Every structure is written in C-alpha cells, then in structure tokens.
Amino acid sequence: MIDITHKTHTLRSATAQAIVLVSKPETILAIERGMVPKGDVFSMSKAAGLLGVKKTPELLPDCHPLPIEYTGIDFEINGLEITVRCTIKTIYKTGVEVEAMHGVSVVALNMYDMLKPIDKGVEIRHIKLLKKQGGKSDYSDTFNKVLSAAVIVCSDSISEGKKEDYAGKAVMAKLESCGVLVKDYQIIPDEKELIQEKAKHYHQEGIDLIIFSGGTGLSHRDVTPEALLPLLERRIPGIEEAIRSYGQDRTPYSMLSRSVAGSLGESLLLALPGSTKGAQESMDALFPALLHIFRIFQGAKHDS
C-alpha cells in the first residue's frame, strides 16, 4: 500500500452507480410485489452491499482499511432498468471511491443472483464513479496571478557553512509543487534585526509568501518568533495550530515548536521549524489549502 502518513484527515465522500437491466416487465413486478423466490431483492442486496463495502480492503490488496462512517444504498426503477447508487462517507486520510464502487458492484451481483431463477437475461451495466469529494484537490485554489514566495533559512551554523540546508529546500520543493514561484532564497544567522529587515524588504517587494525556517525552538538563539511578532498586523492562530496538530500526530516534541503565522499587509509571514522533517511536515500540513488565504486577501481588497 502507498504511504499516506503525510496526508491529513478530511471529510471524504464518493457515490458510485450500477445499472441492473432485466429482460422482461414481469421481473420488475416480482421485485415490487415481493414475489422473487429468494426473498426481498432490495433489502437483501442492500445488506450484501453493506458487507461488500466493509470487506473492500480484504479483497483489494492496495486498499487501506479505513473507518466507514456512512453508507447509503438507493434503488430507482426506470422501465426495465434498476439504477443502484452507493454513497460512502468518512473522515480519513484517503478517499472512498473504491469502497463505493465495490459496494455498488456487490449490490448488483446479489440482485443478479436473486433474479436469475426467474429471468435468464439479467445484465449488469455501467458500473462507474459518479462523484467524489475531499482530499487536497478540493482544497486547492487557482488565481489570476502566480503567487510569489521568499524562503529565508535562519541558522548560525548553516550561514557559517558548517551545515548544509535541507529544510529550506524542502519548503521550496513544496511551494513549487503547488505552483508558487520562489523568487528568492536566503540563508541568514539567527539575528533578530536581520530577520525583521528581511521580512520588511520582501513585504515592500510585494512578495506574497514570506517563509522563515529555523529559530522557532527554545534555545537562547531561537529568536524568529520574537522578531516577527511585532511586525504582524494580524496573527493567524489557526495556521499555527494546524502545524502543531499535524506534527503532534507524528512526534510528541512538536508541542515545543513556536511556529508563528500572520499577515503583513497582503503578505503572509510564516515561521516554521528549522529541522528538515519539521519544515517538511509543516508544509504538508498547510499546503495547498493555505493558498486560499490569498483569495480572501483579494476579496478584502475589492470590498474596500
């Protein structure tokens, strides 16, 4: 199975459809009047579908076991066609479209099994996914302009050439995967005045995202939050909470991070951890959903 540990829990839903085509009107009448020898076709097929949904990861090797929090199975008769729809919902890291398609397939197959004694011409047609929701694709945003970013690594040892930077490069890789243009990349020592100078400079240059990596720990040289907080016009606690919540699911040490987020005009300032893993996980926690903030900035500008 593919690795989904980097994903976040979101509401996921999917609806799949199958068509069961009978060959004669008498079959439909037998279903409606409860005269099929094997029993109530819709009730028994629905029960079979529920079991099919739950058994999906046991039968399909790459499907992750996941909590199914809702399953709805509906039937609609149109002439000789019976449309079956299966809707699945969960709050999890991966989608439920395969579960929905498997469920509707089992429903249709059970209907075939129950109807074959009275109708040898039953067919199963058009098993397909109708819709799916949830996941990062539903929380992406597109803009009329390409968003710009500057990445600043705050580290005494890296600025002195004693270590190589990987955290800043991980931040840039994530930005580029989200279509954000990285216009500048700097490595500076942990100096409060220099951090403030960089933040003001990039804001004046009209950079949308100003991301600092490093200096969010608890050593006496970790001063990035202290440097940025006086500059922020609006602090955005939800971003900070998202970073720590995501990290806390992966290591208990995330509670010690002092990540900071807020706006300066129409620029968004972020202070992320300096470790490669911490920076990477923080970016995974925020992007691409975070980019929606620039839609809000645009709306606020037009309203004013």
C-alpha contacts under 8 A as a table, 3 or more apart, distances in Angstrom:
res1	aa1	res2	aa2	distance
1	M	61	P	7.48
1	M	62	D	4.78
1	M	63	C	6.93
1	M	64	H	7.02
2	I	62	D	7.47
3	D	6	H	7.56
4	I	7	K	5.46
4	I	93	K	6.82
4	I	94	T	7.37
5	T	8	T	7.99
5	T	93	K	7.99
6	H	281	E	7.34
6	H	284	D	6.74
7	K	93	K	5.49
7	K	94	T	7.78
7	K	284	D	7.42
7	K	285	A	7.84
8	T	92	Y	7.35
8	T	93	K	5.29
8	T	246	Y	7.62
8	T	285	A	7.04
9	H	91	I	5.87
9	H	92	Y	4.39
9	H	93	K	4.55
9	H	94	T	7.89
10	T	91	I	5.21
10	T	92	Y	5.65
10	T	93	K	6.48
10	T	134	G	6.23
10	T	135	G	6.34
11	L	89	K	7.25
11	L	90	T	5.89
11	L	91	I	4.35
11	L	92	Y	6.67
11	L	133	Q	7.82
11	L	134	G	5.60
11	L	135	G	7.73
12	R	89	K	5.65
12	R	90	T	5.33
12	R	91	I	5.82
12	R	92	Y	6.90
12	R	94	T	7.51
12	R	95	G	5.70
12	R	96	V	6.73
12	R	132	K	7.51
12	R	133	Q	5.58
12	R	134	G	4.39
12	R	135	G	6.86
13	S	87	T	7.07
13	S	88	I	5.44
13	S	89	K	4.35
13	S	90	T	6.53
13	S	95	G	7.05
13	S	96	V	6.23
13	S	97	E	7.43
13	S	132	K	5.58
13	S	133	Q	5.22
13	S	134	G	6.57
14	A	87	T	5.60
14	A	88	I	5.45
14	A	89	K	6.82
14	A	95	G	7.71
14	A	96	V	5.88
14	A	97	E	5.04
14	A	100	A	6.24
14	A	129	L	7.55
14	A	130	L	7.61
14	A	131	K	5.63
14	A	132	K	4.14
14	A	133	Q	6.37
15	T	85	R	6.68
15	T	86	C	5.47
15	T	87	T	4.25
15	T	88	I	6.53
15	T	97	E	7.03
15	T	100	A	5.97
15	T	101	M	7.76
15	T	129	L	6.17
15	T	130	L	5.52
15	T	131	K	5.44
15	T	132	K	6.47
16	A	85	R	5.63
16	A	86	C	5.35
16	A	87	T	6.62
16	A	97	E	7.35
16	A	100	A	5.41
16	A	101	M	5.20
16	A	104	V	6.50
16	A	127	I	7.25
16	A	128	K	5.64
16	A	129	L	4.27
16	A	130	L	5.22
16	A	131	K	7.18
17	Q	83	T	6.99
17	Q	84	V	5.54
17	Q	85	R	4.50
17	Q	86	C	6.48
17	Q	101	M	7.20
17	Q	104	V	6.27
17	Q	126	H	7.31
17	Q	127	I	5.54
17	Q	128	K	5.49
17	Q	129	L	6.33
17	Q	130	L	6.60
18	A	83	T	6.00
18	A	84	V	5.19
18	A	85	R	6.63
18	A	104	V	6.17
18	A	105	S	6.78
18	A	108	A	6.74
18	A	124	I	7.09
18	A	125	R	6.15
18	A	126	H	5.44
18	A	127	I	4.29
18	A	128	K	6.68
19	I	81	E	6.45
19	I	82	I	5.72
19	I	83	T	4.70
19	I	84	V	6.16
19	I	108	A	7.52
19	I	124	I	5.80
19	I	125	R	4.91
19	I	126	H	5.82
19	I	127	I	6.91
20	V	81	E	5.78
20	V	82	I	5.07
20	V	83	T	6.44
20	V	84	V	7.59
20	V	108	A	6.30
20	V	111	M	7.81
20	V	112	Y	7.76
20	V	122	V	7.04
20	V	123	E	5.81
20	V	124	I	4.70
20	V	125	R	6.21
21	L	80	L	5.84
21	L	81	E	4.58
21	L	82	I	6.32
21	L	122	V	5.63
21	L	123	E	5.08
21	L	124	I	6.29
21	L	125	R	7.30
22	V	25	P	7.83
22	V	27	T	6.76
22	V	28	I	7.63
22	V	80	L	5.49
22	V	81	E	6.51
22	V	119	D	7.12
22	V	121	G	6.26
22	V	122	V	4.50
22	V	123	E	6.52
23	S	27	T	7.62
23	S	80	L	6.84
23	S	119	D	6.85
23	S	120	K	7.87
23	S	121	G	5.22
23	S	122	V	6.05
24	K	27	T	5.79
24	K	28	I	7.46
24	K	80	L	6.85
24	K	119	D	7.64
25	P	28	I	5.31
25	P	29	L	6.46
25	P	79	G	7.77
25	P	80	L	6.45
26	E	29	L	5.02
26	E	30	A	6.14
27	T	30	A	5.10
27	T	31	I	6.35
27	T	115	L	7.67
27	T	118	I	7.08
27	T	119	D	6.74
28	I	31	I	5.14
28	I	32	E	6.22
28	I	80	L	6.94
29	L	32	E	5.11
29	L	33	R	5.99
30	A	33	R	5.24
30	A	34	G	5.88
30	A	35	M	4.73
30	A	36	V	5.57
31	I	34	G	5.25
31	I	35	M	6.31
31	I	36	V	6.08
31	I	40	D	7.23
31	I	41	V	6.36
31	I	42	F	7.98
32	E	35	M	7.81
34	G	39	G	6.92
34	G	40	D	5.68
34	G	41	V	7.72
35	M	39	G	7.33
35	M	40	D	7.88
36	V	39	G	5.57
36	V	40	D	6.88
36	V	41	V	7.22
36	V	114	M	7.47
36	V	115	L	7.09
36	V	118	I	7.66
37	P	114	M	7.87
37	P	117	P	7.95
38	K	41	V	7.69
38	K	114	M	5.74
39	G	44	M	7.46
39	G	114	M	7.72
40	D	43	S	5.60
40	D	44	M	6.04
41	V	44	M	5.48
41	V	45	S	5.86
41	V	111	M	6.24
41	V	114	M	6.68
41	V	115	L	7.99
42	F	45	S	5.16
42	F	46	K	5.93
42	F	75	F	7.56
42	F	111	M	7.69
43	S	46	K	5.18
43	S	47	A	6.33
44	M	47	A	5.10
44	M	48	A	6.22
44	M	110	N	7.89
45	S	48	A	4.92
45	S	49	G	6.09
45	S	106	V	7.77
45	S	107	V	4.91
45	S	108	A	7.41
45	S	110	N	5.45
45	S	111	M	5.96
46	K	49	G	4.97
46	K	50	L	6.27
46	K	73	I	6.33
46	K	107	V	6.11
47	A	50	L	5.16
47	A	51	L	6.46
48	A	51	L	5.19
48	A	52	G	6.13
48	A	106	V	6.48
48	A	107	V	6.04
48	A	110	N	6.87
49	G	52	G	4.81
49	G	53	V	6.19
49	G	73	I	7.73
49	G	103	G	4.73
49	G	104	V	6.34
49	G	105	S	7.73
49	G	106	V	5.27
49	G	107	V	4.70
50	L	53	V	5.24
50	L	54	K	6.49
50	L	71	T	7.16
50	L	103	G	6.61
51	L	54	K	5.19
51	L	55	K	6.14
51	L	103	G	7.83
52	G	55	K	5.10
52	G	56	T	6.19
52	G	102	H	6.46
52	G	103	G	5.07
52	G	106	V	5.94
53	V	56	T	5.45
53	V	99	E	5.25
53	V	100	A	6.82
53	V	102	H	6.27
53	V	103	G	4.71
54	K	57	P	7.63
54	K	68	I	7.51
54	K	99	E	7.86
55	K	58	E	5.31
55	K	59	L	6.60
56	T	59	L	5.44
56	T	60	L	6.09
56	T	63	C	7.18
56	T	98	V	7.80
56	T	99	E	5.96
56	T	102	H	6.69
57	P	60	L	5.30
57	P	61	P	6.53
57	P	62	D	7.41
57	P	63	C	4.86
57	P	64	H	5.91
57	P	65	P	5.48
58	E	61	P	7.00
60	L	63	C	5.73
63	C	98	V	7.97
66	L	92	Y	7.21
67	P	90	T	6.47
67	P	91	I	7.78
67	P	92	Y	7.48
68	I	71	T	7.31
68	I	88	I	7.17
68	I	89	K	6.50
68	I	90	T	5.41
69	E	88	I	7.65
69	E	89	K	5.75
69	E	90	T	4.97
69	E	91	I	7.64
70	Y	87	T	7.78
70	Y	88	I	5.56
70	Y	89	K	4.98
70	Y	90	T	6.72
71	T	86	C	7.02
71	T	87	T	5.65
71	T	88	I	4.69
71	T	89	K	6.68
72	G	85	R	7.95
72	G	86	C	5.62
72	G	87	T	5.04
72	G	88	I	6.61
73	I	84	V	7.12
73	I	85	R	5.66
73	I	86	C	4.54
73	I	87	T	6.53
73	I	104	V	7.85
74	D	84	V	5.79
74	D	85	R	5.28
74	D	86	C	6.62
75	F	82	I	6.56
75	F	83	T	5.65
75	F	84	V	4.79
75	F	85	R	6.62
76	E	82	I	5.54
76	E	83	T	5.05
76	E	84	V	6.66
77	I	80	L	7.26
77	I	81	E	5.90
77	I	82	I	4.51
77	I	83	T	6.37
78	N	81	E	5.15
78	N	82	I	6.18
78	N	83	T	7.65
79	G	82	I	7.92
84	V	104	V	6.62
84	V	107	V	7.68
84	V	108	A	7.34
85	R	104	V	6.40
86	C	100	A	5.63
86	C	101	M	7.48
86	C	103	G	6.55
86	C	104	V	5.49
87	T	100	A	6.04
88	I	96	V	6.47
88	I	97	E	7.78
88	I	99	E	7.31
88	I	100	A	5.83
89	K	96	V	7.18
90	T	96	V	7.58
92	Y	95	G	7.53
93	K	135	G	7.56
94	T	135	G	7.14
95	G	98	V	7.91
95	G	132	K	7.99
95	G	134	G	7.17
95	G	135	G	7.20
96	V	99	E	5.20
96	V	100	A	6.29
97	E	100	A	5.06
97	E	101	M	6.21
97	E	129	L	6.94
97	E	132	K	6.58
98	V	101	M	5.08
98	V	102	H	5.94
99	E	102	H	5.07
99	E	103	G	5.93
100	A	103	G	5.10
100	A	104	V	6.22
100	A	129	L	7.83
101	M	104	V	5.27
101	M	105	S	6.08
101	M	127	I	7.14
101	M	128	K	6.75
101	M	129	L	6.54
102	H	105	S	5.05
102	H	106	V	6.24
103	G	106	V	5.27
103	G	107	V	6.30
104	V	107	V	5.04
104	V	108	A	6.21
104	V	127	I	7.66
105	S	108	A	5.16
105	S	109	L	6.11
105	S	127	I	6.94
106	V	109	L	5.00
106	V	110	N	6.04
107	V	110	N	5.24
107	V	111	M	6.26
108	A	111	M	5.07
108	A	112	Y	6.27
108	A	124	I	6.62
109	L	112	Y	5.00
109	L	113	D	6.25
109	L	124	I	7.57
110	N	113	D	4.98
110	N	114	M	6.18
111	M	114	M	5.14
111	M	115	L	6.03
112	Y	115	L	5.20
112	Y	116	K	5.87
112	Y	122	V	6.38
112	Y	123	E	7.48
112	Y	124	I	7.71
113	D	116	K	5.61
114	M	117	P	7.05
115	L	118	I	5.69
115	L	119	D	5.89
115	L	120	K	8.00
115	L	122	V	7.41
116	K	119	D	4.92
116	K	120	K	5.26
116	K	121	G	7.72
116	K	122	V	6.87
117	P	120	K	7.02
119	D	122	V	6.19
124	I	127	I	7.87
129	L	132	K	7.70
133	Q	138	D	6.78
134	G	137	S	7.34
134	G	138	D	5.72
134	G	139	Y	7.93
135	G	138	D	5.87
135	G	139	Y	7.09
136	K	139	Y	5.10
136	K	140	S	6.34
136	K	288	P	6.85
136	K	289	A	7.14
137	S	140	S	5.48
139	Y	288	P	6.72
139	Y	289	A	4.93
139	Y	292	H	7.92
140	S	288	P	5.41
140	S	289	A	5.54
140	S	291	L	7.24
140	S	292	H	7.28
141	D	288	P	7.65
141	D	289	A	7.47
141	D	291	L	6.49
141	D	292	H	5.84
141	D	295	R	8.00
143	F	146	V	6.83
143	F	147	L	7.97
143	F	295	R	7.59
146	V	179	G	7.37
146	V	180	V	6.43
146	V	181	L	6.76
147	L	179	G	7.69
147	L	180	V	5.14
147	L	181	L	6.10
147	L	207	I	7.97
147	L	208	D	6.11
147	L	209	L	7.73
148	S	180	V	5.73
148	S	181	L	4.73
148	S	182	V	5.82
148	S	183	K	6.32
148	S	207	I	5.48
148	S	208	D	5.25
148	S	209	L	6.27
149	A	180	V	6.77
149	A	181	L	6.03
149	A	182	V	4.68
149	A	183	K	5.80
149	A	184	D	7.12
149	A	207	I	5.74
149	A	208	D	5.80
149	A	209	L	4.44
149	A	210	I	5.76
149	A	211	I	7.41
150	A	182	V	5.77
150	A	183	K	5.74
150	A	184	D	4.76
150	A	185	Y	5.85
150	A	202	Y	7.24
150	A	207	I	6.92
150	A	209	L	6.34
150	A	210	I	5.03
150	A	211	I	6.20
151	V	168	G	6.61
151	V	171	V	7.58
151	V	172	M	7.16
151	V	182	V	7.42
151	V	184	D	6.34
151	V	185	Y	4.82
151	V	186	Q	6.39
151	V	210	I	6.26
151	V	211	I	4.94
151	V	212	F	5.99
151	V	213	S	7.55
152	I	168	G	7.20
152	I	185	Y	5.79
152	I	186	Q	4.73
152	I	187	I	5.73
152	I	188	I	7.14
152	I	210	I	7.76
152	I	211	I	6.17
152	I	212	F	4.76
152	I	213	S	6.26
153	V	165	D	7.89
153	V	167	A	7.89
153	V	168	G	5.96
153	V	185	Y	7.92
153	V	186	Q	6.18
153	V	187	I	4.65
153	V	188	I	6.14
153	V	212	F	5.75
153	V	213	S	4.81
153	V	214	G	6.11
153	V	274	G	7.54
154	C	159	S	7.95
154	C	187	I	6.13
154	C	188	I	5.14
154	C	189	P	5.42
154	C	190	D	5.34
154	C	195	I	7.86
154	C	212	F	6.78
154	C	213	S	5.95
154	C	214	G	4.92
154	C	215	G	6.08
154	C	224	T	7.73
154	C	274	G	7.56
155	S	158	I	5.37
155	S	159	S	6.00
155	S	187	I	7.17
155	S	188	I	6.20
155	S	189	P	4.87
155	S	190	D	5.47
155	S	214	G	6.30
155	S	215	G	7.08
155	S	274	G	7.87
156	D	159	S	5.29
156	D	160	E	6.17
156	D	188	I	7.17
156	D	189	P	4.34
156	D	190	D	5.74
157	S	160	E	5.15
157	S	161	G	6.35
157	S	162	K	5.21
157	S	163	K	5.89
157	S	189	P	7.75
158	I	161	G	5.04
158	I	162	K	5.64
158	I	163	K	4.73
158	I	164	E	5.87
158	I	165	D	6.39
158	I	187	I	7.23
158	I	189	P	7.87
159	S	162	K	7.65
159	S	187	I	5.71
159	S	188	I	5.53
159	S	189	P	5.71
160	E	163	K	7.86
161	G	164	E	7.04
165	D	168	G	6.24
165	D	169	K	6.94
166	Y	169	K	5.16
166	Y	170	A	6.16
166	Y	276	T	5.70
167	A	170	A	5.07
167	A	171	V	6.32
167	A	213	S	7.00
167	A	274	G	6.17
167	A	275	S	5.91
167	A	276	T	3.99
167	A	277	K	7.38
167	A	278	G	7.99
167	A	279	A	5.70
167	A	280	Q	6.99
168	G	171	V	5.04
168	G	172	M	6.27
168	G	213	S	6.40
168	G	276	T	7.74
168	G	279	A	7.67
169	K	172	M	5.04
169	K	173	A	6.12
170	A	173	A	5.09
170	A	174	K	6.37
170	A	276	T	6.94
170	A	279	A	7.11
170	A	280	Q	5.82
171	V	174	K	5.32
171	V	175	L	6.31
171	V	279	A	6.57
171	V	280	Q	6.33
171	V	283	M	6.60
172	M	175	L	5.01
172	M	176	E	6.10
172	M	182	V	6.77
173	A	176	E	5.22
173	A	177	S	6.23
174	K	177	S	5.10
174	K	178	C	6.44
174	K	280	Q	7.93
174	K	283	M	6.77
174	K	284	D	7.80
174	K	287	F	7.87
175	L	178	C	5.17
175	L	179	G	6.49
175	L	180	V	5.16
175	L	181	L	7.31
175	L	182	V	7.31
176	E	179	G	5.04
176	E	180	V	5.21
176	E	181	L	6.37
176	E	182	V	7.19
177	S	180	V	7.47
178	C	287	F	7.51
178	C	288	P	6.26
182	V	185	Y	7.49
188	I	191	E	7.89
188	I	194	L	7.70
188	I	195	I	7.90
189	P	194	L	7.99
190	D	194	L	7.96
190	D	195	I	7.55
190	D	215	G	6.64
190	D	221	R	6.21
190	D	222	D	6.70
190	D	223	V	6.69
190	D	224	T	7.39
191	E	194	L	5.37
191	E	195	I	6.21
191	E	221	R	7.97
191	E	223	V	7.20
192	K	195	I	5.22
192	K	196	Q	6.31
192	K	223	V	6.08
192	K	224	T	6.69
192	K	226	E	7.39
192	K	227	A	5.06
193	E	196	Q	5.16
193	E	197	E	6.09
193	E	227	A	7.09
194	L	197	E	4.93
194	L	198	K	6.22
195	I	198	K	5.25
195	I	199	A	6.31
195	I	224	T	6.93
195	I	227	A	6.34
195	I	228	L	7.55
196	Q	199	A	5.11
196	Q	200	K	6.18
196	Q	227	A	5.75
196	Q	228	L	6.37
196	Q	231	L	7.72
197	E	200	K	5.28
197	E	201	H	6.06
198	K	201	H	5.06
198	K	202	Y	6.19
199	A	202	Y	5.49
199	A	203	H	6.15
199	A	210	I	6.90
199	A	228	L	7.74
199	A	269	L	7.79
200	K	203	H	5.10
200	K	204	Q	6.15
201	H	204	Q	5.21
201	H	205	E	6.27
202	Y	205	E	4.87
202	Y	206	G	6.42
202	Y	207	I	5.52
202	Y	210	I	7.01
203	H	206	G	5.20
203	H	207	I	5.66
203	H	208	D	7.67
203	H	210	I	7.76
203	H	264	L	7.27
203	H	265	G	7.86
203	H	267	S	6.11
204	Q	207	I	7.60
206	G	267	S	7.22
207	I	210	I	6.77
207	I	267	S	6.33
208	D	266	E	6.72
208	D	267	S	4.58
208	D	268	L	6.14
209	L	267	S	5.83
209	L	268	L	5.01
209	L	269	L	6.22
209	L	270	L	7.78
210	I	267	S	7.00
210	I	268	L	6.08
210	I	269	L	4.85
210	I	270	L	6.36
211	I	269	L	5.87
211	I	270	L	4.78
211	I	271	A	6.07
211	I	272	L	7.34
212	F	224	T	7.82
212	F	269	L	7.78
212	F	270	L	6.01
212	F	271	A	4.70
212	F	272	L	6.01
213	S	271	A	5.90
213	S	272	L	4.75
213	S	273	P	5.49
213	S	274	G	4.88
213	S	279	A	6.88
214	G	217	G	7.71
214	G	222	D	7.60
214	G	224	T	7.27
214	G	271	A	7.28
214	G	272	L	6.21
214	G	273	P	4.92
214	G	274	G	3.47
214	G	275	S	7.23
215	G	221	R	7.05
215	G	222	D	3.95
215	G	223	V	5.53
215	G	224	T	4.95
215	G	225	P	7.52
215	G	273	P	6.98
215	G	274	G	6.58
216	T	222	D	5.63
216	T	223	V	6.86
216	T	224	T	5.94
216	T	225	P	6.38
216	T	257	S	5.96
216	T	258	R	4.92
216	T	259	S	5.85
216	T	271	A	6.98
216	T	272	L	6.73
216	T	273	P	5.66
216	T	274	G	7.29
217	G	222	D	5.61
217	G	256	L	6.86
217	G	257	S	5.58
217	G	258	R	6.20
217	G	273	P	7.36
218	L	222	D	6.08
218	L	256	L	7.58
218	L	257	S	7.93
219	S	222	D	5.35
220	H	223	V	7.48
223	V	226	E	5.22
223	V	227	A	6.14
224	T	227	A	5.07
224	T	228	L	6.22
224	T	271	A	6.85
225	P	228	L	5.22
225	P	229	L	5.83
225	P	258	R	6.99
225	P	259	S	7.16
225	P	260	V	6.16
225	P	271	A	6.87
226	E	229	L	5.66
226	E	230	P	7.35
227	A	230	P	6.74
227	A	231	L	7.69
228	L	231	L	5.35
228	L	232	L	6.56
229	L	232	L	5.41
229	L	235	R	7.96
229	L	260	V	7.74
231	L	264	L	6.94
232	L	235	R	6.20
232	L	262	G	5.68
232	L	263	S	5.64
232	L	264	L	5.33
232	L	269	L	7.90
233	E	262	G	7.15
233	E	263	S	5.78
233	E	264	L	5.38
233	E	265	G	7.19
234	R	262	G	5.36
234	R	263	S	5.29
234	R	264	L	7.22
235	R	260	V	7.87
235	R	261	A	5.96
235	R	262	G	4.04
235	R	263	S	6.49
236	I	239	I	5.92
236	I	240	E	7.09
236	I	261	A	5.51
236	I	262	G	4.93
236	I	263	S	7.58
237	P	240	E	5.11
237	P	241	E	6.10
237	P	260	V	7.91
237	P	261	A	6.96
237	P	262	G	8.00
238	G	241	E	4.98
238	G	242	A	6.07
239	I	242	A	5.10
239	I	243	I	6.38
239	I	261	A	6.29
239	I	286	L	7.33
240	E	243	I	5.27
240	E	244	R	6.42
240	E	259	S	5.94
240	E	260	V	5.86
240	E	261	A	6.13
241	E	244	R	5.25
241	E	245	S	5.87
242	A	245	S	5.13
242	A	246	Y	6.00
242	A	285	A	6.50
242	A	286	L	7.17
243	I	246	Y	5.39
243	I	247	G	6.16
243	I	259	S	7.58
243	I	281	E	7.81
243	I	282	S	5.19
243	I	285	A	5.90
243	I	286	L	7.13
244	R	247	G	5.01
244	R	248	Q	5.79
244	R	254	S	5.79
244	R	255	M	6.39
244	R	257	S	7.29
244	R	259	S	7.98
244	R	282	S	7.98
245	S	248	Q	5.06
245	S	249	D	6.52
246	Y	249	D	5.53
246	Y	250	R	7.10
246	Y	281	E	7.42
246	Y	282	S	7.45
246	Y	285	A	5.99
247	G	250	R	5.22
247	G	251	T	6.10
247	G	252	P	7.77
247	G	254	S	5.37
247	G	278	G	7.46
247	G	281	E	6.66
247	G	282	S	7.22
248	Q	251	T	5.15
248	Q	252	P	5.24
248	Q	253	Y	7.10
248	Q	254	S	5.18
248	Q	255	M	6.64
249	D	252	P	7.42
251	T	254	S	6.03
252	P	255	M	6.38
253	Y	256	L	5.69
253	Y	257	S	7.62
254	S	257	S	5.43
257	S	273	P	6.90
258	R	273	P	7.98
259	S	270	L	7.47
259	S	271	A	5.22
259	S	272	L	5.24
259	S	273	P	6.71
260	V	269	L	7.96
260	V	270	L	5.80
260	V	271	A	5.00
260	V	272	L	7.19
261	A	268	L	7.37
261	A	269	L	5.68
261	A	270	L	4.60
261	A	271	A	6.42
262	G	268	L	5.92
262	G	269	L	5.46
262	G	270	L	6.82
263	S	266	E	6.61
263	S	267	S	5.71
263	S	268	L	4.62
263	S	269	L	5.92
264	L	267	S	5.18
264	L	268	L	6.29
264	L	269	L	7.05
266	E	294	F	7.82
266	E	297	F	6.30
272	L	278	G	7.60
272	L	279	A	5.88
272	L	282	S	6.91
273	P	276	T	7.98
273	P	278	G	5.35
273	P	279	A	5.25
273	P	282	S	7.84
274	G	278	G	6.73
274	G	279	A	6.18
275	S	278	G	5.09
275	S	279	A	6.01
276	T	279	A	5.27
276	T	280	Q	6.01
277	K	280	Q	5.11
277	K	281	E	5.96
278	G	281	E	5.27
278	G	282	S	6.05
279	A	282	S	5.12
279	A	283	M	6.27
280	Q	283	M	5.22
280	Q	284	D	6.25
281	E	284	D	4.94
281	E	285	A	6.08
282	S	285	A	5.05
282	S	286	L	6.41
283	M	286	L	5.23
283	M	287	F	5.80
284	D	287	F	5.67
286	L	289	A	6.09
286	L	290	L	5.34
287	F	290	L	5.30
287	F	291	L	6.90
288	P	291	L	5.76
289	A	292	H	5.94
290	L	293	I	5.95
291	L	294	F	5.89
291	L	295	R	7.60
292	H	295	R	5.21
292	H	296	I	6.69
293	I	296	I	4.99
293	I	297	F	6.24
294	F	297	F	4.76
294	F	298	Q	6.06
295	R	298	Q	5.07
295	R	299	G	6.21
296	I	299	G	5.04
296	I	300	A	6.12
297	F	300	A	5.14
297	F	301	K	6.21
298	Q	301	K	5.12
298	Q	302	H	6.31
299	G	302	H	5.16
299	G	303	D	6.10
300	A	303	D	5.09
300	A	304	S	6.27
301	K	304	S	5.30
